[in-house]
Amino acid sequence: MELRLYRSEDCPALAQIFYDTVHTVNARDYTPEQLDAWADGHVDLDAWNTSFLAHHTLVAEENGEILGFADMDGAGYLDRLYVHKDHQGRGVATALCSTLEAACPVKNFTTHASLTARPFFESRGYQVLRRQTVVRHGISLENFVMEKRN
């Protein structure tokens, strides 16, 4: 596995990984209605591309296949972290997070972690600041604002 910088042509594949991961991996913690609200299959690719280019965005790849991706802004906010549903548990998320954290010289890292991702972030030293409810397309989703002191 290698980590590389995001390229604009990656965006459609990342959107598909996002959709597939949410609808499979997160299905153990969220209802089908919540999964559809979170990832409805209609990502604004131009907006995502602009966001990815504005952030430090990494793609994990192996033999030409994208395994996962993550992006962090300059303030240490980890915006997105998704690993392909078929490559869970292989250290992809750990490699992405470790590399982004090492590259961002801030005092604290933050993220909004799903119910599914919370244990992963806790294992990395993140602590829950608060539980929150986010409403997407009229559907409530629970997640956690988490922070890790650097």
SULGI-V212770 format. One record per residue. N is the residue number from 1. RES is the residue in three letters. SS is DSSP state (helix for helix, strand for strand, loop for the rest). PHI is phi in whole degrees, 0 to 359 (none if undefined). OMEGA is omega in whole degrees, 0 to 359 (999 if undefined). Layout:
((N RES SS PHI OMEGA) (N RES SS PHI OMEGA))
This chain:
((1 MET loop none 175) (2 GLU strand 234 174) (3 LEU strand 255 179) (4 ARG strand 219 177) (5 LEU strand 289 177) (6 TYR loop 298 172) (7 ARG loop 236 183) (8 SER helix 307 181) (9 GLU helix 291 176) (10 ASP helix 285 192) (11 CYS helix 306 179) (12 PRO helix 299 179) (13 ALA helix 293 178) (14 LEU helix 293 177) (15 ALA helix 297 178) (16 GLN helix 291 177) (17 ILE helix 298 177) (18 PHE helix 304 182) (19 TYR helix 298 183) (20 ASP helix 297 180) (21 THR helix 294 179) (22 VAL helix 302 186) (23 HIS helix 281 176) (24 THR helix 244 185) (25 VAL helix 295 183) (26 ASN helix 278 181) (27 ALA helix 295 179) (28 ARG helix 284 184) (29 ASP loop 243 184) (30 TYR loop 227 179) (31 THR loop 284 176) (32 PRO helix 305 179) (33 GLU helix 297 178) (34 GLN helix 293 179) (35 LEU helix 297 178) (36 ASP helix 294 178) (37 ALA helix 290 181) (38 TRP helix 290 183) (39 ALA loop 224 184) (40 ASP loop 268 178) (41 GLY loop 86 182) (42 HIS loop 236 178) (43 VAL loop 288 172) (44 ASP loop 282 186) (45 LEU helix 299 179) (46 ASP helix 296 179) (47 ALA helix 294 178) (48 TRP helix 297 180) (49 ASN helix 300 179) (50 THR helix 300 179) (51 SER helix 295 179) (52 PHE helix 300 181) (53 LEU helix 290 179) (54 ALA helix 282 181) (55 HIS loop 259 169) (56 HIS strand 276 186) (57 THR strand 244 180) (58 LEU strand 243 177) (59 VAL strand 238 174) (60 ALA strand 266 186) (61 GLU strand 222 176) (62 GLU strand 213 180) (63 ASN loop 51 178) (64 GLY loop 81 180) (65 GLU strand 257 177) (66 ILE strand 280 182) (67 LEU strand 265 182) (68 GLY strand 178 181) (69 PHE strand 203 177) (70 ALA strand 203 177) (71 ASP strand 219 181) (72 MET strand 225 177) (73 ASP loop 275 184) (74 GLY loop 292 179) (75 ALA loop 270 180) (76 GLY loop 91 177) (77 TYR strand 273 176) (78 LEU strand 278 187) (79 ASP strand 279 182) (80 ARG strand 232 174) (81 LEU strand 212 182) (82 TYR strand 222 178) (83 VAL strand 242 180) (84 HIS loop 313 184) (85 LYS helix 303 181) (86 ASP helix 271 183) (87 HIS helix 233 177) (88 GLN loop 290 174) (89 GLY loop 76 181) (90 ARG loop 254 180) (91 GLY loop 89 182) (92 VAL helix 295 181) (93 ALA helix 297 179) (94 THR helix 298 180) (95 ALA helix 297 180) (96 LEU helix 298 181) (97 CYS helix 297 182) (98 SER helix 300 181) (99 THR helix 291 178) (100 LEU helix 295 180) (101 GLU helix 297 180) (102 ALA helix 294 184) (103 ALA helix 272 185) (104 CYS loop 248 184) (105 PRO loop 277 179) (106 VAL loop 234 180) (107 LYS loop 279 183) (108 ASN strand 222 172) (109 PHE strand 256 177) (110 THR strand 228 174) (111 THR strand 202 171) (112 HIS strand 250 188) (113 ALA strand 263 175) (114 SER strand 290 173) (115 LEU helix 305 182) (116 THR helix 292 185) (117 ALA helix 275 184) (118 ARG helix 308 180) (119 PRO helix 300 177) (120 PHE helix 299 181) (121 PHE helix 292 176) (122 GLU helix 299 179) (123 SER helix 293 178) (124 ARG loop 264 178) (125 GLY loop 97 176) (126 TYR loop 284 177) (127 GLN strand 238 179) (128 VAL strand 287 173) (129 LEU strand 273 178) (130 ARG strand 194 172) (131 ARG strand 272 178) (132 GLN strand 220 175) (133 THR strand 245 178) (134 VAL strand 251 179) (135 VAL strand 251 177) (136 ARG strand 234 180) (137 HIS loop 51 178) (138 GLY loop 80 182) (139 ILE strand 249 180) (140 SER strand 275 177) (141 LEU strand 232 179) (142 GLU strand 264 172) (143 ASN strand 210 186) (144 PHE strand 227 170) (145 VAL strand 278 184) (146 MET strand 234 181) (147 GLU strand 221 175) (148 LYS strand 232 177) (149 ARG strand 279 183) (150 ASN loop 274 999))
